[in-house]
Amino acid sequence: MSQLDPAIHPITRLKICAALAAAGATEENIRKEMRFAQLRDIVDTTDATLSKQLSALEEHGYVTRFREYGSSRAKDTVWVTLTNAGLAAYRGHMDALRSIAGEDHVSG
């Protein structure tokens, strides 16, 4: 039986993992990434909050960030990817939630 993952459980982190997984922004998907700004908009949070939550997920090895430098800092692009470990943890977390809710185990 899967267990809830305390690193993913806070709602903003769960939304981050869900958005990255849904977009296919995973290492599993030949390192497809999502722009930080797009992720911020999907998660509906501020830059500072998203950055803080990504740092927490990075500490667990669940996401990676890559900065593509532009002609100025304002033109930099930050790319975010859900790692294989992060995708596995997210799927396990979702399985645990489904189990708690009494739903069938369907890992996506």
N, C-alpha and C positions, 0 to 999 in steps of 0.2 A: 504494500500500500504506500502510495506517495505521501509525502509530508509537506506541510506548508513551509515555505522558505522565508525566514525572517528578513533576508536581504531584499526579497522581491515584494513582500507583503504590503509595505506602505503604498497607498493608492497611487501616488505619482510614479513610483518605480514600477508598479504593475502596469500602469498605462504606457510607460516607456517601453517595457518589454513587449507588451501587446502590439503597440504601434510598429515597432521594428520587425517583429515576427510577421505581422499581417502584410507589411510592405515587402517582405523577403529580404530585408536588410540584415543578412546573417552571413557568417563565415561559410555556413553550409551552402549558401547560394553564391559561390564564387566571389566572396567578399563584396557583395552589393552593399552600398552604404546609403544612409539617409542624411540629408543636410540638417544641421543643428536647428536652423530656423524653421524648417518644415516640421521637425519633431516637436519643437516648442509650440507651434501652432496646433498640432494635433493633440498634444497633451494639455494644451490650454494653460500654460504657466509662463512665468517670467524667465528671462535668460539666466538670472542668478539662481533661481530655484532649480531649473533644469540642470545647470552646471553642477550644483551641489549634489543632486540626486544621481547624476551620471558618475560623479566621483565616488559615491558610495557603491554603485554597481561595478565600477572599475576595480575597486578594492577587492571585490570578490571574483574578479576575472570574468564578469558577465557581459561587459561592453568594452569596446575600444573606441578611441577618438583619434582622428587624424586631422591636422590643420594644413590646409592648402593655402599657401601664402599668396596674397594679392599684392598690388602696388602700394597698398596701405593697410593698416590693421583693420580698418572698416571694410575693406574688400576681401579679407580673408574668408575662407569657407571652412567650416568645421564639419567633418563627416563622422557619423556614428554608426557602429556596427554591433549587432548582438553576436557574441562569440558562440562557439559550439557549446561551451559549458553553460553560458547564459540561456541559450535556447533549450537545452536539456532541463535546466533548473526551472525555466518558465513553464515548460510542458508538464513537469512534475508538480509544480505549484497548481496549475490549472486542473490537473487530475485530482489533486487533493481537494480543491474547492468543489469539483463535481461530486466527489465522494461524500463530502460533508453535506452537499445539497441533495444527495440521494439520486444523482443522475448516473447513467452508465458511463464507464470509462471510455472516453473517445479522445485519444491524444492527437492533436493537430499539428 
